[in-house]
Amino acid sequence: MDALDVLYSIIGDGGFEPRYNIGPSEPPLPAGSQRASPRRITRVPIVLQRGDELVGEDAIWPLIPVWARGEVPKYSTANARSEDMADKNAYRNAWKREQRCLIYATGFYEWQARPGVRTKQPWHIRLKGQGGFAFGGLWESSRASDGTEVLSCTIVTLPANELMRGIHNAGRNRHRMPLILPQEAQRAWLEAPAKSAMDSVVAIPSEALEAWPVSTAVNNPNYKDARVLEPIQA
């Protein structure tokens, strides 16, 4: 069974519906918070290696560090920088223990700063001519205060290619992009020793991607309609 077969099995068993606009889970509300709506908890299907087998799991995104008692941290762990994930406190355990995973998607969003315009322009990016792809990720297992195991994941990022440099051009972590693994690199990401797995951490060429501007409706996590993918005139 290959990774895609495992993915389809976990999607089928887990009842995952197509989702067009997801964001990472939110951290716990502060004590005494008057917020009426519950915090968002995002779960995604992932594929990981357990022994000699590929396994599909239902994981929380973002990663919950092993010491965090099953709670999403207040600081962002949705993305792990490839350059320092081996040393960062949140990801060090997962990297050392070779807890790498595949997180499948059909596309992703990034936001572009434009001169003289206050609102950033969202873009949808995907692989040309393919129905989907895998992000390279890390997974972690944390124990909640009641002893329940909580599985979570993060997406690995790296310096952006030329296309993504023009889109992801604002903020402290500008000029980044997710690790996109072509099918032939996915097994190596899961199975190789850590040092060899880093050989897979390369930016996919700009010409392998296509991108277009979409409506700022994507900024609202409650807007989940497929129309969010439709191109607009930027």
Sequence and secondary structure as in RCSB ss.txt:
>XXXX:A:sequence
MDALDVLYSIIGDGGFEPRYNIGPSEPPLPAGSQRASPRRITRVPIVLQRGDELVGEDAIWPLIPVWARGEVPKY
STANARSEDMADKNAYRNAWKREQRCLIYATGFYEWQARPGVRTKQPWHIRLKGQGGFAFGGLWESSRASDGTEV
LSCTIVTLPANELMRGIHNAGRNRHRMPLILPQEAQRAWLEAPAKSAMDSVVAIPSEALEAWPVSTAVNNPNYKD
ARVLEPIQA
>XXXX:A:secstr
  HHHHHHHHHHHHT    SS         TT    S    EEEEEEEEETTEEEEEEEEES   TTSTT   SS
  SEEETTTTTTSTTTHHHHHTT EEEEEES EEEEEEETTEEEEEEEEEEETT S EEEEEEEEEEE TTS EE
EEEEEEEEE  HHHHHHS SSTT SEEE EE HHHHHHHHHS HHHHGGG     GGGEEEEE  GGGGSTT   
GGGGS    
